Amino acid sequence: MVEKPFGKGKAILIGSFVALSYQRDHAESTKDFLVALARAAGVQPDAKVSGSGTAEIEVRRFVGDHDQFIFAFNHAATPAEAQISVDISWPVREVRDLQRDAVVPYRETGGRLTLRRKLAGGEIWVLRAERR
């Protein structure tokens, strides 16, 4: 690993594919290292996941001017009690579960949208948040 000043910042070069190692083994020390590098670069997560069994929950989003699509993937074989919080830049009219075609309860505070749900092992939750 080498750190070198570059322009107004710096470059950190690693002679290994650390992210692939984490994807395969989920070692906590590797996760901590990758998160520390991101934080040192000023990166802040726009989605946060908490709750029992959520270590393998992945959140992806497509953000538009009038709606936001949220995908929550439970990569684990076991269920998870997920609380998912995402940045939202406008007031929400409704959140809908697209697979069940049902309105989803949510909390909206301080520019964040928070949702809760138990996700089965391997389940994918697909939501649409619509702008008011």
C-alpha positions in Angstrom: 0.0 0.0 0.0 1.3 3.4 -1.0 0.1 6.9 -0.2 1.1 9.7 -2.5 0.1 13.4 -2.6 -1.7 14.2 -5.8 -3.1 17.6 -6.7 -5.1 19.0 -3.8 -5.5 15.6 -2.3 -3.7 12.3 -2.1 -3.9 8.8 -3.7 -3.8 5.6 -1.8 -2.8 2.6 -4.0 -3.3 -0.9 -2.7 -1.7 -3.9 -4.5 -4.7 -6.2 -3.8 -8.4 -6.4 -4.4 -9.5 -5.7 -0.8 -13.2 -5.2 -1.7 -13.4 -8.6 -3.4 -11.9 -10.2 -0.2 -14.6 -8.5 1.8 -17.3 -9.6 -0.5 -16.2 -13.2 -0.2 -15.4 -13.4 3.5 -17.1 -10.4 5.2 -14.2 -10.1 7.7 -15.0 -7.3 10.1 -11.4 -6.0 10.0 -11.6 -5.6 6.2 -14.9 -3.8 6.5 -13.5 -1.5 9.1 -10.5 -0.7 6.9 -12.7 0.1 3.8 -15.0 2.2 5.9 -12.1 4.1 7.4 -10.7 4.8 3.9 -14.0 6.1 2.7 -14.5 8.3 5.8 -11.0 9.7 5.4 -11.9 10.7 1.8 -15.1 12.5 3.2 -17.6 9.9 1.9 -20.8 9.7 3.9 -23.3 6.9 3.3 -26.7 8.1 1.9 -28.3 4.9 3.1 -28.0 3.4 6.6 -29.2 -0.1 7.7 -29.6 -1.2 11.3 -31.3 -4.0 13.2 -30.9 -7.6 14.1 -29.3 -9.7 11.4 -28.7 -6.9 8.9 -25.0 -7.4 8.3 -25.7 -8.6 4.8 -28.4 -6.1 3.8 -27.5 -4.0 0.7 -29.4 -0.9 -0.3 -29.4 0.5 -3.8 -31.4 3.5 -5.1 -32.5 5.3 -8.2 -33.2 8.9 -7.4 -35.2 11.2 -9.7 -36.9 14.6 -9.3 -40.3 13.1 -8.5 -39.7 9.7 -7.1 -37.0 7.4 -5.7 -36.8 3.7 -6.1 -35.2 1.8 -3.2 -34.0 -1.8 -3.4 -33.1 -3.7 -0.2 -31.3 -7.0 -0.8 -31.0 -9.5 2.1 -27.9 -11.5 0.9 -28.0 -13.7 4.0 -29.9 -17.0 4.2 -31.4 -15.9 7.5 -34.1 -13.2 8.2 -33.3 -9.7 9.2 -35.2 -7.1 11.3 -34.2 -4.1 9.0 -34.5 -0.4 9.7 -33.5 1.4 6.5 -32.8 5.1 6.4 -32.1 7.0 3.2 -31.4 10.6 2.3 -34.4 12.3 0.7 -34.3 15.9 -0.7 -38.1 16.5 -0.9 -41.3 15.8 1.1 -42.7 12.3 0.5 -46.4 11.8 -0.5 -46.4 8.0 -0.3 -44.1 5.0 -0.2 -45.3 1.9 -2.0 -44.1 -1.7 -1.9 -44.0 -2.5 -5.7 -44.1 -6.3 -5.3 -47.1 -6.3 -3.0 -48.7 -3.2 -4.4 -49.2 -1.9 -0.9 -48.6 1.4 0.9 -45.7 1.2 3.3 -45.6 3.1 6.6 -42.6 5.4 6.9 -41.0 8.2 9.1 -39.6 11.3 7.5 -37.4 13.5 9.6 -34.5 15.8 8.9 -34.2 15.0 5.2 -34.2 11.2 5.9 -36.8 8.6 5.1 -36.9 5.6 7.5 -38.6 2.3 6.8 -38.9 -0.9 8.8 -39.5 -4.5 7.7 -38.5 -8.1 8.5 -36.8 -9.4 5.4 -36.6 -13.1 4.8 -33.3 -14.7 3.9 -32.6 -14.0 0.2 -35.5 -11.5 0.0 -35.4 -8.3 -2.1 -37.7 -5.4 -1.1 -38.6 -3.0 -3.9 -40.1 0.4 -3.0 -41.1 3.6 -4.7 -41.1 6.8 -2.7 -43.2 9.5 -4.4 -42.7 13.2 -4.0 -45.5 15.3 -2.6 
